[in-house]
Every structure is written in structure tokens, then in C-alpha cells.
Amino acid sequence: MGISGYLKALWGLIVCVAFMSMVGLLAAFIGPNHGVEIKILIGMTIGAMILGPRLPRALRTLYDANYQVLKKLMRK
């Protein structure tokens, strides 16, 4: 997989987290001003549910990329 695979996996994870953050931010503007932190967490949870299997797949790809990079570093 190498470094390019690692960067691709990291980018996929960044996209997932950015989507969850945007949904959390949108949820913060709904309703009254108190409890903003709770609304953000609810929005991020809903974002993770919308992503479905994409988030675990992104985490697994990142793990595989880290494993390949660490394996190459340990050989040297």
C-alpha cells in the first residue's frame, strides 16, 4: 500500500469526519441556544449513521495503511 495508500486512507477518514462535523454544526443551529454541545454530539451521531459502512471502512483502510508503513520501517 505504501505512503500513497496511507494518504488516500487518511483523506477518506478526513472526509468522513468533515461530513460528521458539518451535520453536527447544522444540528447546533436547530432549537434553543442551551445545550449546544449535546446537539452537536447528536448531529455527529446522525452523521455517522448516515455514513453507514463508509466510516468503519475508512478506519480499516487507515489501519491497513499504517500496518504496511510500520512493517516497512521495522524491516530497516
PyMOL commands that set and color helices and strands:
alter all, ss='L'
color gray80, all
select helices_A, chain A and resi 2-28+36-51+54-75
alter helices_A, ss='H'
color red, helices_A
deselect
rebuild
show_as cartoon
